[in-house]
Amino acid sequence: MPYICVMVTYQITGGYIPLIQLLKALNWVEHGGEAQAAVSSGSVKCNGEVDYRKRLKVRPGDVVEFSGKQAHIIE
């Protein structure tokens, strides 16, 4: 079975958005606790690499991946 990945584009203002807030804003998780658990477990990638920093500043040009979904961040 082929791996299907959904890519969305998400626009931010202010230069960055914390990773946990991004996961909530994209509705990929229901609440902050779920977002923190996803990051802590290594389920989230930023620019192709697993990142465990909950307060990672995601900036325009970054690509975040979680659970078969991708988001390209633009300003």
C-alpha positions in Angstrom: 0.0 0.0 0.0 1.5 3.4 -1.0 2.3 6.0 1.7 0.0 9.0 1.2 1.1 12.4 2.6 -1.1 15.5 2.7 0.7 18.8 2.3 -0.9 22.1 3.4 0.4 25.6 3.4 0.0 27.6 6.6 0.6 31.4 6.7 2.0 33.0 9.8 2.6 36.6 10.9 5.2 37.8 13.3 8.2 35.7 12.0 7.5 32.4 13.9 5.0 30.2 15.7 5.9 27.8 18.5 5.7 24.2 17.3 3.0 23.2 19.8 0.8 26.1 18.8 1.2 25.2 15.2 0.0 21.6 15.8 -3.1 23.0 17.5 -3.7 25.7 14.9 -3.6 23.0 12.1 -6.1 20.9 14.1 -3.6 18.0 14.0 -4.1 17.6 17.8 -7.0 18.4 20.0 -5.2 20.2 22.9 -1.8 21.3 24.1 -1.2 18.2 26.2 -1.6 16.0 23.1 0.8 18.3 21.2 3.4 18.1 23.9 3.1 14.3 24.0 3.5 14.1 20.2 6.7 16.2 20.3 8.1 14.4 23.3 7.6 11.0 21.7 9.4 12.0 18.5 6.4 11.9 16.3 6.9 15.4 14.8 9.6 16.3 12.3 10.7 19.8 11.3 12.5 20.0 8.0 12.9 16.2 7.8 14.4 15.7 11.2 12.7 14.6 14.5 12.7 17.5 16.9 11.9 17.2 20.6 11.8 20.9 21.4 8.2 21.9 22.3 8.9 25.6 22.0 10.7 25.2 18.7 10.2 28.4 16.7 8.8 27.3 13.3 9.6 29.9 10.7 8.6 30.6 7.1 10.2 28.1 4.8 10.0 25.3 7.4 8.2 22.0 6.7 6.6 20.3 9.7 5.4 16.6 9.5 3.1 14.7 11.8 1.1 11.6 11.3 1.2 11.5 7.5 0.6 15.2 7.1 2.9 18.0 6.1 2.7 21.8 6.5 4.8 24.3 4.6 5.0 27.5 6.5 4.8 30.8 4.7 4.6 34.5 5.8 
